[in-house]
């Protein structure tokens, strides 16, 4: 069974600013600091690209979708995620 973490990316950020074992701690931190951005649930020990394929959320349709540049920046809208504005979930 996969384990997951919650990763927060602030608005217009290039890097994550917080990683949490549970959503309650993540949302407490987001609320306390009045942050805007996205909180996303990530599986541990597997890349999102592979996770999405294994779970039927994505299938390769073109050769370039097998390339490192594509895989390295892959994200899936099928990951559980929430948007926040000034610390409040939208």
C-alpha positions in Angstrom: 0.0 0.0 0.0 1.4 3.4 -1.0 2.1 6.1 1.6 1.5 9.7 0.7 2.6 13.2 1.7 1.0 16.6 1.1 3.2 19.1 -0.7 2.5 22.9 -0.7 3.6 25.1 -3.6 3.1 28.8 -2.9 1.6 31.1 -5.6 4.1 31.7 -8.4 6.8 29.6 -6.7 9.1 27.2 -8.5 9.7 25.1 -5.4 7.7 23.5 -2.6 7.7 25.3 0.7 6.2 22.7 2.9 5.8 18.9 3.0 3.4 17.2 5.5 2.4 13.7 6.6 -1.2 14.8 7.0 -3.5 17.4 5.6 -4.5 18.8 9.0 -1.0 20.0 9.8 -0.6 21.3 6.3 -3.8 23.3 6.5 -3.0 24.6 9.9 0.4 25.9 8.6 -1.3 27.4 5.5 -4.0 29.1 7.5 -1.5 30.5 10.2 0.7 32.0 7.5 -2.2 33.2 5.3 -0.7 31.5 2.3 -1.9 31.3 -1.3 -1.1 28.3 -3.5 -1.8 24.6 -4.1 -1.6 21.7 -1.7 -1.2 18.4 -3.5 -1.1 14.8 -2.3 2.0 12.9 -3.6 2.7 9.2 -3.5 6.0 8.2 -1.9 8.6 6.1 -3.6 7.1 6.4 -7.1 7.2 9.2 -9.6 3.9 10.8 -10.5 4.3 9.8 -14.1 4.5 6.1 -13.2 1.8 6.5 -10.6 -0.6 8.0 -13.1 0.1 5.3 -15.7 -0.3 2.5 -13.1 -3.6 3.9 -11.9 -5.0 4.5 -15.4 -5.0 8.3 -15.2 -2.5 8.7 -18.1 -1.5 6.7 -21.1 1.4 7.5 -23.4 0.1 8.6 -26.8 3.2 10.1 -28.4 6.9 9.2 -28.4 7.9 12.5 -26.8 5.8 11.5 -23.7 8.4 8.9 -22.9 11.3 11.4 -22.9 13.0 12.6 -19.7 12.0 16.3 -20.3 8.3 15.2 -20.3 8.6 12.8 -17.4 10.6 15.2 -15.3 7.9 18.0 -15.4 4.9 15.7 -15.4 2.0 16.4 -13.1 -1.4 14.9 -12.9 -4.8 16.6 -12.3 -5.9 13.3 -10.9 -3.8 13.9 -7.8 -5.9 15.1 -4.9 -5.2 18.8 -4.5 -6.7 22.0 -3.1 -6.3 25.7 -3.8 -5.8 28.3 -1.1 -6.1 32.0 -1.1 -4.8 33.9 2.0 -4.9 30.8 4.0 -8.4 29.8 3.1 -9.3 26.7 1.0 -11.2 27.7 -2.1 
